[in-house]
Amino acid sequence: MKLKKGILAVMLVGCMTFLSGCSLGETWELLWGNHKSESEESTAQDVFDPNAIKVDENVEAPKFSKNLEGKATYAVGDKAKALAVEAKVEGDGEISYQWYKNTVDSNGGGMKIEDATDAQYTPDTSEEGYWYYFVVATNTVNKAVNMTTSDIVEIYVDPNKDPAP
């Protein structure tokens, strides 16, 4: 019985290859989901952008002179205290910041917080739960960058706590 199924499968792939005009490899890719359409395929020539900003290890990475630490608890809807960092470089460059919010105790991954690009950020307390905040400081020199990720601060928004007056 297994032999008959195997022969049938080979015949099916052969027929599909013949009818579709694809090579055997292309048919295999189509059947098992690894196929990319022509619009999805790109070459290095298509994605090369000479004006793109690039990570460069020769650019000095920012160092946090003021980093995140600790924990804070707020009631839902409370006004949170602003989180603040400061990063510096000894040489040339311009420092910029991007804040992230995570649901796990990690300064990797996380959700980028739109428009949170200052050295300070006030956490949102409208949603209960444990939230972990961190910031990426970027030093930009011409079109080259290097980045450093801060430590984490834990914010607990407690649904059972009464809001501050």
N, C-alpha and C positions, 0 to 999 in steps of 0.2 A: 504494500500500500504506500509506504514512504517513497519507494522508487517511482511510482506512478505520479505522486504529487510533485516530486522533484522534476520529472520530465515535463509535466504540465507547466510548472513555473518557468522552466527554461524556454519552453515553446512560447509562453505568454510574453516574456521579455523579448524574445526574438521577433515576434509579431509586432509588438509595440515599437521596437527599434525600426523595423522595416516600414511600418505604416507612418511613423512620425517623421522619418527622414533624419532622425538623430543618430549619433554614434551610440554604440553599446554603453560607453561611459556616461554619455549625456542622459540616456534613458534610465540608467541606474540612479543617477543623481536626481532625476525627476521623480522616480518612484519612492526614493528613500529620503527626500526632503533636503538635500544639500545643494539644490540648484539655486543659482542667483540669476535673476533676469538681467538682460543687457543694461537696463537702467540702474541696477544695483551694483554692477561690476564697475570698478574704477581702476585706473592705472596710477602709478606714481606721478605721471605727467598731469593727470586730472586733479590731484589733490595738492600738488606742490604750490605753495603761495610764498613768493619771495618777500612779501610784506608781513607775513605772519610773525607773531611774537613767539619766541622759542625759549624753553627752559635751557639754561646754560650754567653748568657747574662753576664756570669761571666768574660768574656774577656772585658777589657776596650775599650769602643767605642772611636774612634779618635775624636779629637776636632780640628776644623779649626781655626788656628791662623791667616791665610790669606784666605779669602773667596772670592767668585765671587760676583760681583755687577755691576749695571749699564747697559749701552747700548752703542753700537757702530754701525756706518753706513759705509759701504764700497761700492764701485762700483764693478760690476761684474769683476772678475779677479784681483782686488787689492790684495796686500799683507796685510794680517790682522796682527794686533798686537797679540802677544802670550797671552793667558789667563793663569793665574798662581794661584795656591792654595798651602797651606801648612797645613798639619794636623800633630798633635802630640799626644802622649800618655805619661802619667807620669810614668807608669810602663813598664813592658817588652812588647815586640812585634815588629813586622816589619810592617811598613805602605806601602801599595801599592795603586795604583790609577787606576780607569777605567772611561774614559770620555764617555758622552752620548750626543746625538743631538736630539732635539725634535722639532716638528712643532707646539706645543702648549706651552703656558707659564706655564710649570709644570716641577718639578724635579722628577716626577714619570713617568714610562714608558720610552718612547724615544728609540732611536736606538743606540745600542752599537757601538762605533767607534773602528774598528779593529786597533790594535797596538797603541792605544792612552792610554798608561799606565804610563805616567810620571806625575810629578806635574805641568807641563806646556803643553799646547796644542794650536796650531795655527789653528784657524777656516778656513775652506774651503770657498772661495768666488766665486767659479765657477758657483754656482746656485743661481739665484735671489730668494728673499723671506725673511720672518722672520724666524730666527732660534734661538733656545734656547738651551744653553749649560749648562751642570752641570757635576759634577764628584762625584763618590762614592769612599770614602777613606775606606780602609779595614785594620784593625789591626789583624795580624795573630800571634797566640801563639801556637806553636806545630801544632796540626791539628784542632784548634778551632779559630773562627773568630768573629769579631763584626764590623759593618759597620756604616758609617755616610754619609749622602748625603749633598752635598754643596747647597748653594743658586744658583740662575740662573743668567746668563748674556744673554742679548738679542743682537743678531747680525742681522742687517738688510742689506741685499745685494740688493742695489738699482739699477734696470736696467736703470734708467734715469740719473744716476750720471756718470760723466766722470771719468775714472780711473786716479789715481795719476800719475804724470809724473815719 
